[in-house]
Amino acid sequence: MKNNNIKSSICVIATGKGMGNFFSNIAYFKQICKEEGSRITFFTRKLTSAADVFKGQSFCEKVYYIDEYKRGLKGIFQNFLSFLNIVKLINKINPKKIFILHSSSRYTLASFFSKVSQKNIYAPGYRFQNFLINNENKIFKSYFSKPLEPKLENKLLVEKIYNKKITEDNSIKLKDDQKKYVCVTIAQSGISRQWGKDNYIKIIEYLITKGFKFFLILSGPSQKDIEDQISTYFIDKIEIIKTSELKMNDCLKLLNQSIFYVGNDTGFPHLSISLKIPSVVIHGDCVPHFHLYDEQNLIYSVDTDYPEIRKVGSDTAIKSISVDKVRTAVDKLIADHDLLP
């Protein structure tokens, strides 16, 4: 339930790469809400599905989706209109403070041209941001400062603003549901992060031998064919819930009913952490970084044995991860958390 004594007077702009980047900052959102005594109005990208996930959360007032930045000459005019709309929206909300958890100068400029006082605009201060943000409101000392991992960047900024360590966790609260499913996630944020249909079939077969009978396949429209093939393979053997045609709200409710998670590195494992679900995450072309906020040791990262082949956008790395390696991680997760079918 929302606390009606809290006024909505602050804005957080967080438009990272996707769901994972956005939801890994929940602890910082909650910390800002706690310190300011104010629910947050968010500006983010539509692909985060934040409006669905944050519906009913005590720290969220409202979520606005802003237009994606368009590259190339054709996007110049559209980007300019989008910029003006961001300024207009900020002025409509008229927040007391703006927290920019992103290193782009676009949102800093929009805030600078709004009615919000410069002393109440906070941002990392990376590169061009450095010229617009007051020294006490940023962490980078100069334009030439070296970049940081985005989550660490945001953590240091919030800690500096309030001169204290983060005390909030990354959890969100949903209705308590009976845990029933093993969540198998075949959704991915790019083909380089798709472990593959045959591998998941083998993992499900292995889990069946351990007595698990109810499975949730988390997928998106682009994985519908894989989802259908897996479902057909196990027809009349186990119960499988498919999600490729469901809305985010429905997927979130089903994820909340999961005993544990095993699957690709995408936005969903970040949500599974927030729901306190033990998770085996299969990595490939990106370095695992869940350790930056996995305080409860819920994440079991399965990484490639060959880091030299890890190149962003290449599917070689994730294809090198064996089924046996994932089985071992699943066994450890089940044993550590004493999970039963």
C-alpha positions in Angstrom: 0.0 0.0 0.0 1.2 3.5 -0.7 1.8 5.9 2.1 -0.5 8.9 1.3 1.5 11.1 3.6 4.4 11.0 1.1 4.3 13.6 -1.6 5.5 13.0 -5.1 8.1 15.7 -5.5 11.2 14.0 -7.0 12.1 12.6 -10.4 14.5 9.8 -11.3 15.7 9.5 -14.8 17.1 6.0 -15.4 17.4 4.9 -19.0 20.0 2.3 -19.1 20.5 -0.5 -21.6 17.4 -2.5 -20.6 15.5 -4.3 -17.9 18.5 -5.7 -16.2 20.3 -2.4 -16.0 17.2 -0.6 -14.7 16.1 -3.2 -12.1 19.6 -3.6 -10.7 19.1 -0.1 -9.3 16.0 -0.7 -7.2 18.0 -0.4 -3.9 19.0 3.1 -4.9 15.5 4.1 -5.9 14.3 2.9 -2.5 17.1 4.8 -0.8 16.3 8.0 -2.5 12.6 7.6 -1.6 13.5 6.9 2.0 15.8 9.9 2.4 13.6 12.3 0.6 10.3 11.1 2.1 8.8 11.2 -1.3 7.6 8.7 -3.9 9.4 8.8 -7.2 8.3 9.7 -10.7 10.4 7.7 -13.1 11.5 8.6 -16.6 12.8 5.4 -18.4 12.6 3.4 -21.6 9.6 1.3 -22.5 11.6 -1.9 -22.8 12.2 -1.8 -19.0 8.4 -2.6 -18.5 8.8 -0.5 -15.3 5.2 0.7 -15.3 4.1 -2.9 -14.9 6.7 -4.0 -12.5 6.5 -1.0 -10.2 2.7 -0.9 -10.1 1.7 -0.8 -6.4 5.3 -0.4 -5.1 5.5 2.0 -2.2 8.4 4.0 -3.7 6.9 4.6 -7.1 4.4 7.4 -7.9 4.3 7.1 -11.7 6.4 5.9 -14.7 6.8 7.8 -17.9 8.3 6.2 -21.0 10.4 8.6 -23.0 11.2 8.2 -26.7 14.2 6.2 -27.7 17.2 8.1 -28.9 17.5 7.7 -32.7 20.9 7.7 -34.3 21.8 9.1 -37.7 20.8 12.2 -39.7 17.2 11.1 -39.9 16.9 11.1 -36.1 18.1 14.6 -35.5 14.7 16.3 -35.7 12.9 13.6 -33.8 15.6 13.7 -31.1 15.1 17.4 -30.8 11.4 17.1 -30.4 11.9 14.3 -27.9 14.3 16.6 -25.9 11.7 19.4 -25.8 9.1 16.9 -24.7 11.3 15.8 -21.8 11.8 19.4 -20.7 8.0 20.0 -21.0 7.3 16.8 -19.0 9.7 17.8 -16.2 8.1 21.2 -15.9 4.6 19.6 -15.9 5.7 17.4 -12.9 7.6 20.3 -11.4 9.8 18.1 -9.1 11.7 19.4 -6.2 14.8 17.4 -7.2 16.0 15.4 -10.2 18.3 12.4 -9.9 19.9 11.3 -13.2 21.1 7.7 -12.8 22.7 7.7 -16.2 25.8 9.3 -17.8 24.1 10.8 -20.8 24.3 14.6 -21.2 20.9 14.6 -22.9 18.9 14.3 -19.7 21.2 16.6 -17.9 20.6 19.3 -20.5 16.9 18.7 -20.4 16.9 19.1 -16.6 19.2 22.2 -16.9 16.6 23.9 -19.2 13.7 23.0 -16.9 12.4 25.0 -14.0 14.2 22.9 -11.5 17.1 24.7 -9.7 20.6 23.6 -10.7 21.4 23.0 -7.1 18.7 20.3 -7.0 20.0 18.3 -10.1 22.1 15.3 -9.4 24.1 13.2 -11.9 27.3 11.2 -12.1 29.0 14.1 -13.9 30.6 12.0 -16.6 32.1 13.9 -19.6 29.8 16.7 -20.8 27.6 16.3 -17.7 30.5 17.6 -15.7 30.0 21.2 -17.0 26.4 21.3 -15.8 26.4 19.6 -12.4 27.5 21.3 -9.2 30.6 19.7 -7.7 28.7 18.5 -4.6 26.1 16.8 -6.8 28.4 14.6 -8.9 31.1 11.9 -8.4 33.4 12.5 -11.4 35.9 15.2 -10.8 36.5 16.3 -14.3 35.6 15.8 -18.0 38.6 13.5 -18.3 37.7 11.0 -15.5 37.6 7.4 -16.5 34.2 5.7 -16.7 32.8 3.3 -14.1 30.5 0.3 -14.3 27.0 2.0 -14.4 25.7 0.3 -11.3 28.8 1.2 -9.3 28.5 4.7 -10.7 25.0 5.1 -9.4 25.8 3.5 -6.1 28.6 6.0 -5.4 26.4 8.9 -6.5 23.5 8.1 -4.1 26.0 7.4 -1.3 27.7 10.8 -1.8 24.3 12.6 -2.0 23.3 11.3 1.5 26.8 10.8 2.9 25.9 7.2 4.0 26.1 3.6 2.7 23.1 2.1 1.0 20.8 0.5 3.5 18.0 -0.6 1.2 17.9 -3.9 -0.7 16.9 -4.7 -4.2 13.6 -6.4 -3.4 10.1 -5.6 -4.6 7.0 -6.7 -2.9 4.3 -8.8 -4.6 1.4 -10.8 -3.2 2.7 -14.0 -1.5 2.1 -16.9 -3.9 2.6 -20.6 -3.5 5.9 -21.6 -5.1 5.2 -24.2 -7.8 7.3 -23.8 -11.0 10.8 -24.2 -12.1 11.4 -21.1 -14.2 13.3 -21.8 -17.4 14.1 -18.6 -19.2 14.8 -18.8 -23.0 14.2 -15.0 -23.5 17.4 -13.2 -24.4 18.5 -9.6 -25.0 20.4 -10.6 -28.1 21.2 -13.8 -30.1 24.6 -13.9 -28.4 22.8 -14.6 -25.1 20.7 -17.6 -26.3 22.0 -20.9 -24.9 19.8 -22.9 -27.1 16.7 -25.2 -27.3 18.4 -28.5 -27.1 20.4 -27.5 -24.1 17.2 -26.5 -22.2 15.5 -29.7 -23.2 18.4 -31.6 -21.5 18.2 -29.4 -18.4 14.4 -30.0 -18.1 14.9 -33.7 -18.6 17.4 -33.7 -15.8 15.1 -31.8 -13.5 12.3 -34.2 -14.2 14.6 -37.0 -12.8 14.8 -35.0 -9.6 11.0 -34.9 -9.3 10.1 -31.5 -10.7 7.0 -31.6 -12.8 5.8 -28.0 -13.2 7.8 -25.7 -15.5 7.4 -22.0 -16.5 9.0 -21.0 -19.8 9.8 -17.3 -19.7 10.1 -16.1 -23.3 9.2 -13.2 -25.6 7.6 -13.1 -29.0 10.9 -13.7 -30.8 11.4 -17.0 -28.9 7.9 -18.3 -29.6 9.1 -21.0 -32.0 11.7 -22.3 -29.5 9.0 -22.2 -26.8 6.6 -24.2 -28.9 9.2 -26.8 -29.8 10.2 -27.3 -26.1 6.5 -27.6 -25.2 5.8 -30.1 -27.9 8.8 -32.2 -26.9 7.4 -32.6 -23.4 3.7 -32.8 -24.3 1.7 -35.1 -21.9 4.9 -35.6 -19.7 4.9 -32.5 -17.6 3.0 -29.2 -17.1 4.6 -26.3 -19.1 3.3 -22.7 -18.9 4.2 -20.7 -22.0 4.6 -16.9 -21.8 5.6 -15.6 -25.3 2.1 -14.1 -25.8 1.5 -12.9 -22.2 1.9 -9.4 -20.9 4.6 -8.4 -18.5 2.2 -8.3 -15.6 1.3 -11.9 -16.1 4.9 -13.0 -16.6 5.8 -11.3 -13.3 3.1 -13.0 -11.4 4.2 -16.4 -12.7 7.8 -15.7 -12.0 6.8 -14.9 -8.4 5.4 -18.4 -8.2 8.8 -20.0 -9.1 10.8 -22.2 -6.8 14.0 -21.3 -8.7 15.2 -19.9 -12.0 17.6 -21.2 -14.6 18.2 -19.4 -17.9 19.8 -16.9 -20.1 21.3 -13.6 -18.9 18.5 -11.1 -19.6 16.3 -8.7 -17.6 14.5 -11.6 -15.9 17.2 -12.8 -13.5 17.5 -9.2 -12.2 13.8 -9.5 -11.4 14.2 -12.9 -9.9 16.8 -11.4 -7.4 14.2 -8.7 -6.5 11.7 -11.4 -5.8 14.3 -13.4 -3.8 14.3 -16.4 -6.1 17.5 -18.5 -6.3 18.8 -18.3 -9.9 21.2 -20.0 -12.2 22.2 -17.5 -14.8 23.9 -18.6 -18.0 26.4 -16.0 -19.3 28.1 -15.6 -22.5 29.3 -12.4 -24.2 29.2 -10.2 -21.1 31.0 -10.4 -17.8 28.8 -11.5 -14.8 28.2 -8.5 -12.5 25.3 -9.7 -10.2 27.8 -9.8 -7.3 27.5 -6.0 -7.2 24.1 -6.3 -5.5 23.4 -9.9 -4.7 23.6 -9.5 -1.0 21.6 -12.8 -0.3 23.8 -15.0 -2.5 20.9 -15.9 -4.8 22.7 -15.9 -8.1 24.8 -18.8 -9.4 26.5 -17.5 -12.5 27.6 -20.0 -15.1 30.3 -18.5 -17.2 32.4 -19.6 -20.1 35.7 -21.4 -19.5 37.2 -19.5 -22.3 37.1 -15.7 -21.4 39.3 -15.0 -24.4 36.4 -15.8 -26.7 34.0 -13.4 -24.9 33.4 -10.6 -27.4 30.3 -8.5 -27.2 27.8 -9.6 -29.8 29.5 -13.0 -30.4 27.5 -16.2 -29.6 30.7 -18.3 -29.4 31.0 -17.8 -25.7 27.6 -19.0 -24.5 27.7 -22.0 -26.9 30.9 -23.1 -25.2 29.0 -23.6 -21.9 28.2 -27.3 -21.4 25.0 -28.8 -20.1 27.1 -30.6 -17.4 28.3 -27.3 -16.1 24.8 -25.9 -15.8 23.6 -29.2 -14.1 26.4 -28.7 -11.5 25.2 -25.2 -10.8 21.6 -26.3 -10.5 22.6 -29.1 -8.1 24.5 -26.7 -5.9 21.6 -24.2 -5.9 19.0 -26.9 -5.0 21.3 -28.2 -2.2 22.2 -24.8 -0.8 18.6 -23.6 -0.6 17.1 -27.0 0.3 14.6 -26.8 -2.6 12.1 -29.6 -3.1 9.6 -30.3 -5.9 
